Amino acid sequence: MHPKRVGNTFAAQNERPQGLLKSALLHCKLINFDIEDRDVSTFEHAELTQKINTNLATFRKSQTEAMQGFGQLARAAMAEGNVSAKHKELIATAIGISQRCSGCIGFHVKALQKLGCTKAEFEEMLAVCVYMGGGPGLMYVAEALQAWDDFASA
């Protein structure tokens, strides 16, 4: 469900947003950011990640060696080791949030769900993002929560 601002109230099928998402929406209101009649996030993350993959297809062909190197780096960095793959994905998601990278958020949230990350673990990591990133971090935490819901319902 996507909370929407309706006048001075919030609605998502008769529910008020809770927790961090509510705080993010209230922060948007306080800084006079017009979110009326729009979802918090302006895109669906499953679609975004698919579009990124599609848009990179020709680049992967023209820059095969570089993209293979990037893929090898990703596999090596994210492999199970002294730090679990799930914890590495939590770190990667936090970095995506701090760098304000919507695509990164989408890809890593999807990976977290495949690795069995719980919503409680995810939200605990998001609280650290807010602590370290303040208000701007909170805006991308709201996006990450939307991505979680997008992939959970897919």
Contacts in CASP RR format, 6 or more apart in sequence:
PFRMAT RR
TARGET T0000
AUTHOR 0000-0000-0000
METHOD contacts of the structure
MODEL  1
MHPKRVGNTFAAQNERPQGLLKSALLHCKLINFDIEDRDVSTFEHAELTQ
KINTNLATFRKSQTEAMQGFGQLARAAMAEGNVSAKHKELIATAIGISQR
CSGCIGFHVKALQKLGCTKAEFEEMLAVCVYMGGGPGLMYVAEALQAWDD
FASA
1 12 0 8 1.000
1 13 0 8 1.000
1 15 0 8 1.000
1 149 0 8 1.000
2 12 0 8 1.000
2 39 0 8 1.000
2 40 0 8 1.000
2 41 0 8 1.000
2 146 0 8 1.000
2 149 0 8 1.000
3 10 0 8 1.000
3 11 0 8 1.000
3 12 0 8 1.000
3 15 0 8 1.000
3 16 0 8 1.000
3 17 0 8 1.000
3 21 0 8 1.000
3 22 0 8 1.000
3 25 0 8 1.000
3 40 0 8 1.000
4 10 0 8 1.000
4 11 0 8 1.000
4 12 0 8 1.000
4 35 0 8 1.000
4 36 0 8 1.000
4 37 0 8 1.000
4 38 0 8 1.000
4 39 0 8 1.000
5 25 0 8 1.000
5 29 0 8 1.000
5 35 0 8 1.000
5 36 0 8 1.000
5 37 0 8 1.000
6 36 0 8 1.000
7 36 0 8 1.000
10 16 0 8 1.000
10 17 0 8 1.000
10 22 0 8 1.000
10 25 0 8 1.000
16 22 0 8 1.000
17 25 0 8 1.000
20 123 0 8 1.000
20 126 0 8 1.000
20 127 0 8 1.000
20 130 0 8 1.000
20 138 0 8 1.000
20 141 0 8 1.000
20 142 0 8 1.000
20 145 0 8 1.000
21 40 0 8 1.000
21 142 0 8 1.000
21 145 0 8 1.000
23 138 0 8 1.000
24 40 0 8 1.000
24 138 0 8 1.000
24 139 0 8 1.000
24 141 0 8 1.000
24 142 0 8 1.000
25 35 0 8 1.000
25 40 0 8 1.000
25 142 0 8 1.000
27 135 0 8 1.000
27 138 0 8 1.000
27 139 0 8 1.000
28 35 0 8 1.000
28 139 0 8 1.000
29 35 0 8 1.000
39 146 0 8 1.000
40 142 0 8 1.000
40 143 0 8 1.000
40 146 0 8 1.000
41 102 0 8 1.000
41 142 0 8 1.000
41 143 0 8 1.000
41 146 0 8 1.000
41 147 0 8 1.000
43 102 0 8 1.000
44 150 0 8 1.000
45 102 0 8 1.000
45 103 0 8 1.000
45 105 0 8 1.000
45 106 0 8 1.000
45 109 0 8 1.000
45 110 0 8 1.000
45 146 0 8 1.000
45 147 0 8 1.000
45 150 0 8 1.000
45 151 0 8 1.000
46 110 0 8 1.000
46 150 0 8 1.000
46 151 0 8 1.000
46 154 0 8 1.000
48 102 0 8 1.000
48 103 0 8 1.000
48 106 0 8 1.000
49 103 0 8 1.000
49 106 0 8 1.000
49 107 0 8 1.000
49 110 0 8 1.000
52 103 0 8 1.000
52 107 0 8 1.000
56 67 0 8 1.000
59 67 0 8 1.000
60 67 0 8 1.000
77 88 0 8 1.000
78 85 0 8 1.000
78 88 0 8 1.000
78 89 0 8 1.000
78 92 0 8 1.000
79 85 0 8 1.000
85 115 0 8 1.000
86 112 0 8 1.000
86 115 0 8 1.000
86 116 0 8 1.000
86 117 0 8 1.000
86 121 0 8 1.000
89 108 0 8 1.000
89 111 0 8 1.000
89 112 0 8 1.000
89 115 0 8 1.000
89 117 0 8 1.000
90 112 0 8 1.000
90 117 0 8 1.000
90 121 0 8 1.000
90 122 0 8 1.000
90 125 0 8 1.000
92 104 0 8 1.000
92 108 0 8 1.000
92 111 0 8 1.000
93 104 0 8 1.000
93 105 0 8 1.000
93 108 0 8 1.000
93 109 0 8 1.000
93 112 0 8 1.000
93 122 0 8 1.000
93 125 0 8 1.000
93 144 0 8 1.000
94 125 0 8 1.000
94 128 0 8 1.000
94 129 0 8 1.000
95 104 0 8 1.000
96 104 0 8 1.000
96 105 0 8 1.000
96 108 0 8 1.000
96 140 0 8 1.000
97 105 0 8 1.000
97 126 0 8 1.000
97 129 0 8 1.000
97 137 0 8 1.000
97 140 0 8 1.000
97 141 0 8 1.000
97 143 0 8 1.000
97 144 0 8 1.000
98 129 0 8 1.000
98 132 0 8 1.000
98 133 0 8 1.000
98 137 0 8 1.000
98 140 0 8 1.000
100 136 0 8 1.000
100 137 0 8 1.000
100 140 0 8 1.000
102 143 0 8 1.000
105 140 0 8 1.000
105 143 0 8 1.000
105 144 0 8 1.000
105 147 0 8 1.000
106 147 0 8 1.000
106 151 0 8 1.000
109 122 0 8 1.000
109 144 0 8 1.000
109 147 0 8 1.000
109 148 0 8 1.000
109 151 0 8 1.000
110 147 0 8 1.000
110 151 0 8 1.000
112 122 0 8 1.000
113 148 0 8 1.000
113 151 0 8 1.000
113 152 0 8 1.000
119 148 0 8 1.000
122 144 0 8 1.000
122 148 0 8 1.000
123 145 0 8 1.000
126 141 0 8 1.000
126 144 0 8 1.000
126 145 0 8 1.000
129 137 0 8 1.000
129 140 0 8 1.000
129 141 0 8 1.000
129 144 0 8 1.000
130 137 0 8 1.000
130 138 0 8 1.000
130 141 0 8 1.000
END
